[in-house]
Amino acid sequence: MELREFAERILRSESLEAKLARAEEPLTDERPGDVWRPEQPVRSAELQFAPRRTAPSMPKLGAFKEAAKRAVAHHIMANHELQALEVMASVLVAFPDAPSEFRKGMVAIMGDEQRHTRMHLERAANLGLPFGSLRVNCYIWKKSQQFESVLDYLAGLPLVFEGANLDHTLEFADAFEQAGDLRSAALMRTIHRDEIQHVAFGMEWLRRLKSPDQSDWDAFQSHLKWPLRAEKARGEVFQREARRAAGMSEEFISQLELAGIADSDGDKQ
Protein backbone atom coordinates (compact mmCIF):
# COMPACT_ATOMS: atom_id res chain seq x y z
CA MET A 1 0.00 0.00 0.00
CA GLU A 2 1.24 3.48 -0.82
CA LEU A 3 1.61 5.79 2.18
CA ARG A 4 -0.25 8.53 0.31
CA GLU A 5 -3.19 6.16 -0.26
CA PHE A 6 -3.33 5.38 3.47
CA ALA A 7 -3.33 9.08 4.40
CA GLU A 8 -6.01 9.94 1.84
CA ARG A 9 -8.22 7.09 3.00
CA ILE A 10 -8.22 8.54 6.50
CA LEU A 11 -8.95 12.07 5.28
CA ARG A 12 -11.51 11.26 2.57
CA SER A 13 -13.46 8.41 4.18
CA GLU A 14 -16.81 9.07 5.77
CA SER A 15 -16.72 5.61 7.30
CA LEU A 16 -15.14 5.41 10.75
CA GLU A 17 -14.17 1.80 10.06
CA ALA A 18 -12.21 2.92 7.00
CA LYS A 19 -10.46 5.63 9.02
CA LEU A 20 -9.48 3.11 11.67
CA ALA A 21 -8.31 0.41 9.25
CA ARG A 22 -4.58 -0.19 9.63
CA ALA A 23 -2.19 0.44 6.76
CA GLU A 24 -1.75 -2.61 4.57
CA GLU A 25 1.71 -4.12 4.28
CA PRO A 26 4.01 -3.82 2.48
CA LEU A 27 3.89 -0.04 2.85
CA THR A 28 5.72 2.03 0.23
CA ASP A 29 6.40 5.74 -0.21
CA GLU A 30 7.24 5.86 -3.89
CA ARG A 31 4.44 8.26 -4.89
CA PRO A 32 4.09 10.91 -2.14
CA GLY A 33 2.04 13.10 -4.50
CA ASP A 34 1.48 16.84 -4.62
CA VAL A 35 0.96 19.18 -1.70
CA TRP A 36 -2.62 19.02 -0.40
CA ARG A 37 -3.92 21.03 2.56
CA PRO A 38 -7.43 19.71 3.30
CA GLU A 39 -9.74 22.26 4.91
CA GLN A 40 -11.18 19.54 7.10
CA PRO A 41 -11.44 15.75 7.03
CA VAL A 42 -14.50 14.00 5.67
CA ARG A 43 -16.57 12.56 8.53
CA SER A 44 -19.92 10.84 8.95
CA ALA A 45 -22.90 13.01 9.89
CA GLU A 46 -22.80 12.17 13.59
CA LEU A 47 -19.08 13.04 13.86
CA GLN A 48 -19.11 16.37 12.03
CA PHE A 49 -17.21 19.11 13.86
CA ALA A 50 -19.62 21.15 15.96
CA PRO A 51 -19.67 24.95 16.07
CA ARG A 52 -17.37 26.51 18.65
CA ARG A 53 -18.45 26.07 22.26
CA THR A 54 -21.33 23.71 21.44
CA ALA A 55 -19.61 20.39 22.16
CA PRO A 56 -19.64 19.18 25.77
CA SER A 57 -16.70 20.04 28.03
CA MET A 58 -14.59 17.43 29.77
CA PRO A 59 -16.26 16.50 33.08
CA LYS A 60 -14.39 17.34 36.28
CA LEU A 61 -12.28 14.43 37.46
CA GLY A 62 -14.09 14.48 40.79
CA ALA A 63 -17.35 13.62 38.99
CA PHE A 64 -16.06 10.30 37.68
CA LYS A 65 -17.97 8.30 40.29
CA GLU A 66 -20.88 8.71 37.87
CA ALA A 67 -20.65 6.24 34.99
CA ALA A 68 -22.32 8.77 32.68
CA LYS A 69 -19.52 11.29 33.33
CA ARG A 70 -16.86 8.68 32.64
CA ALA A 71 -18.63 7.83 29.38
CA VAL A 72 -18.55 11.48 28.32
CA ALA A 73 -14.82 11.63 29.09
CA HIS A 74 -14.11 8.60 26.90
CA HIS A 75 -16.31 10.01 24.11
CA ILE A 76 -14.35 13.28 24.16
CA MET A 77 -11.00 11.48 24.25
CA ALA A 78 -12.03 9.22 21.35
CA ASN A 79 -12.58 12.36 19.30
CA HIS A 80 -9.21 13.76 20.43
CA GLU A 81 -7.47 10.59 19.24
CA LEU A 82 -9.39 10.61 15.95
CA GLN A 83 -8.42 14.23 15.35
CA ALA A 84 -4.77 13.40 16.06
CA LEU A 85 -4.97 10.61 13.47
CA GLU A 86 -6.50 12.97 10.91
CA VAL A 87 -3.88 15.65 11.63
CA MET A 88 -1.10 13.12 11.10
CA ALA A 89 -2.65 12.07 7.81
CA SER A 90 -2.85 15.73 6.80
CA VAL A 91 0.86 16.19 7.57
CA LEU A 92 1.69 13.34 5.20
CA VAL A 93 -0.20 14.96 2.32
CA ALA A 94 0.77 18.55 3.16
CA PHE A 95 4.51 17.83 3.31
CA PRO A 96 5.20 15.13 0.70
CA ASP A 97 8.87 16.13 0.55
CA ALA A 98 9.51 15.25 4.21
CA PRO A 99 12.07 12.46 4.73
CA SER A 100 10.59 9.07 3.92
CA GLU A 101 11.93 7.70 7.22
CA PHE A 102 9.90 10.33 9.08
CA ARG A 103 6.81 9.62 6.99
CA LYS A 104 6.99 5.87 7.59
CA GLY A 105 7.57 6.47 11.29
CA MET A 106 4.39 8.53 11.34
CA VAL A 107 2.40 5.54 10.08
CA ALA A 108 3.42 3.46 13.11
CA ILE A 109 2.22 6.23 15.42
CA MET A 110 -0.99 6.57 13.42
CA GLY A 111 -1.62 2.89 14.12
CA ASP A 112 -1.50 3.72 17.83
CA GLU A 113 -3.94 6.60 17.33
CA GLN A 114 -6.33 4.25 15.56
CA ARG A 115 -6.07 1.79 18.44
CA HIS A 116 -6.54 4.52 21.06
CA THR A 117 -9.65 5.77 19.26
CA ARG A 118 -11.12 2.28 19.33
CA MET A 119 -10.24 1.83 23.00
CA HIS A 120 -12.03 5.01 24.02
CA LEU A 121 -15.08 4.55 21.80
CA GLU A 122 -15.53 0.95 22.96
CA ARG A 123 -15.23 1.98 26.60
CA ALA A 124 -17.72 4.84 26.09
CA ALA A 125 -20.15 2.41 24.45
CA ASN A 126 -19.72 -0.06 27.31
CA LEU A 127 -20.66 2.77 29.66
CA GLY A 128 -23.79 3.47 27.62
CA LEU A 129 -22.64 6.17 25.20
CA PRO A 130 -22.05 5.09 21.57
CA PHE A 131 -19.50 7.21 19.70
CA GLY A 132 -21.28 9.99 17.83
CA SER A 133 -23.98 10.41 20.49
CA LEU A 134 -22.51 13.79 21.49
CA ARG A 135 -21.28 16.75 19.48
CA VAL A 136 -17.52 16.79 18.94
CA ASN A 137 -15.11 19.70 18.75
CA CYS A 138 -12.37 20.43 16.22
CA TYR A 139 -9.79 22.13 18.45
CA ILE A 140 -6.80 19.94 17.56
CA TRP A 141 -7.63 20.00 13.84
CA LYS A 142 -8.04 23.80 13.84
CA LYS A 143 -4.69 24.33 15.55
CA SER A 144 -3.03 22.07 12.99
CA GLN A 145 -4.15 24.38 10.18
CA GLN A 146 -1.43 26.77 11.33
CA PHE A 147 1.38 24.28 10.73
CA GLU A 148 3.54 25.55 7.87
CA SER A 149 6.31 22.96 8.16
CA VAL A 150 7.08 19.57 9.65
CA LEU A 151 8.86 21.36 12.50
CA ASP A 152 5.67 23.29 13.29
CA TYR A 153 3.87 19.96 13.50
CA LEU A 154 6.54 18.44 15.75
CA ALA A 155 6.43 21.37 18.15
CA GLY A 156 2.65 21.49 18.16
CA LEU A 157 1.26 17.97 18.20
CA PRO A 158 3.91 15.57 19.57
CA LEU A 159 5.52 18.05 21.96
CA VAL A 160 2.49 20.08 23.13
CA PHE A 161 -0.64 17.94 22.78
CA GLU A 162 1.01 14.56 23.31
CA GLY A 163 3.52 16.07 25.71
CA ALA A 164 0.70 17.29 27.94
CA ASN A 165 -0.77 13.80 27.76
CA LEU A 166 2.27 12.49 29.63
CA ASP A 167 0.60 14.17 32.60
CA HIS A 168 -3.09 14.01 31.69
CA THR A 169 -3.14 10.27 31.05
CA LEU A 170 -1.96 9.53 34.58
CA GLU A 171 -4.27 12.17 36.07
CA PHE A 172 -7.21 10.46 34.36
CA ALA A 173 -5.94 7.00 35.32
CA ASP A 174 -5.87 8.02 38.99
CA ALA A 175 -9.34 9.59 38.77
CA PHE A 176 -10.82 6.48 37.12
CA GLU A 177 -9.14 4.29 39.73
CA GLN A 178 -10.51 6.38 42.59
CA ALA A 179 -13.96 6.01 41.02
CA GLY A 180 -13.55 2.23 41.02
CA ASP A 181 -13.29 1.97 37.21
CA LEU A 182 -10.18 -0.15 36.90
CA ARG A 183 -10.72 -0.90 33.19
CA SER A 184 -10.68 2.79 32.30
CA ALA A 185 -7.65 3.32 34.55
CA ALA A 186 -5.74 0.52 32.79
CA LEU A 187 -6.70 1.97 29.41
CA MET A 188 -5.20 5.35 30.35
CA ARG A 189 -1.99 3.78 31.62
CA THR A 190 -1.61 1.89 28.33
CA ILE A 191 -2.04 5.14 26.40
CA HIS A 192 0.47 6.83 28.72
CA ARG A 193 3.14 4.31 27.73
CA ASP A 194 2.38 4.87 24.05
CA GLU A 195 2.53 8.65 24.47
CA ILE A 196 6.09 8.37 25.78
CA GLN A 197 7.08 6.82 22.45
CA HIS A 198 5.15 9.45 20.49
CA VAL A 199 6.86 12.29 22.33
CA ALA A 200 10.20 10.54 21.80
CA PHE A 201 9.50 10.47 18.05
CA GLY A 202 8.77 14.21 18.16
CA MET A 203 11.97 14.98 20.05
CA GLU A 204 14.08 12.84 17.74
CA TRP A 205 12.80 14.52 14.58
CA LEU A 206 12.91 18.01 16.09
CA ARG A 207 16.63 17.44 16.66
CA ARG A 208 17.16 16.00 13.19
CA LEU A 209 15.32 18.76 11.30
CA LYS A 210 16.11 21.89 13.34
CA SER A 211 18.94 24.28 12.54
CA PRO A 212 22.22 22.95 14.03
CA ASP A 213 22.82 26.26 15.81
CA GLN A 214 19.49 26.06 17.67
CA SER A 215 19.03 24.38 21.02
CA ASP A 216 16.16 21.90 21.39
CA TRP A 217 14.29 24.47 23.47
CA ASP A 218 14.78 27.33 21.03
CA ALA A 219 13.69 25.17 18.11
CA PHE A 220 10.60 24.06 20.02
CA GLN A 221 9.68 27.61 21.04
CA SER A 222 10.29 29.10 17.61
CA HIS A 223 7.89 26.67 15.91
CA LEU A 224 4.93 27.08 18.27
CA LYS A 225 1.89 28.82 16.81
CA TRP A 226 -0.29 30.83 19.20
CA PRO A 227 -2.24 29.88 21.25
CA LEU A 228 -0.02 26.80 21.53
CA ARG A 229 2.83 27.59 23.90
CA ALA A 230 5.22 25.73 26.16
CA GLU A 231 3.05 25.88 29.28
CA LYS A 232 0.31 24.05 27.35
CA ALA A 233 2.64 21.02 27.17
CA ARG A 234 2.05 19.95 30.77
CA GLY A 235 -0.76 19.01 33.12
CA GLU A 236 -1.33 19.48 36.82
CA VAL A 237 1.23 16.92 38.02
CA PHE A 238 4.45 17.21 36.05
CA GLN A 239 5.86 13.78 35.12
CA ARG A 240 9.62 14.28 34.89
CA GLU A 241 10.44 10.59 34.56
CA ALA A 242 8.09 10.15 31.59
CA ARG A 243 9.82 13.05 29.85
CA ARG A 244 13.24 11.56 30.53
CA ALA A 245 11.98 8.30 29.02
CA ALA A 246 10.89 10.31 25.96
CA GLY A 247 14.45 11.54 25.47
CA MET A 248 14.12 15.12 26.70
CA SER A 249 17.26 16.58 28.22
CA GLU A 250 17.25 17.70 31.85
CA GLU A 251 17.60 21.28 30.66
CA PHE A 252 14.61 20.97 28.33
CA ILE A 253 12.50 19.36 31.06
CA SER A 254 13.32 22.11 33.55
CA GLN A 255 12.54 24.84 31.03
CA LEU A 256 9.24 23.15 30.24
CA GLU A 257 8.34 22.82 33.91
CA LEU A 258 8.97 26.54 34.51
CA ALA A 259 7.53 27.88 31.25
CA GLY A 260 4.94 30.60 31.83
CA ILE A 261 5.72 30.85 35.54
CA ALA A 262 6.78 34.28 36.81
CA ASP A 263 10.55 34.48 37.15
CA SER A 264 12.43 36.25 39.92
CA ASP A 265 11.95 39.61 38.21
CA GLY A 266 8.19 39.13 37.97
CA ASP A 267 8.23 38.72 34.19
CA LYS A 268 6.86 35.82 32.22
CA GLN A 269 9.26 33.44 30.54
Secondary structure, DSSP 8 states (H G I E B T S, - for coil): -BHHHHHHHHHH---HHHHTS---SS-B-S---S----SS----GGGSB--TT-S-----GGGTTSHHHHHHHHHHHHHHHHHHHHHHHHHHHH-TTS-HHHHHHHHHHHHHHHHHHHHHHHHHHHTT--TTSS-B--HHHHHHTT--SHHHHHHHIIIIIHHHHHHHHHHHHHHHHHTT-HHHHHHHHHHHHHHHHHHHHHHHHHHHHS-TTS-HHHHHHHT--TT--GGGG--SS--HHHHHHTT--HHHHHHHHHTTS--TTS---
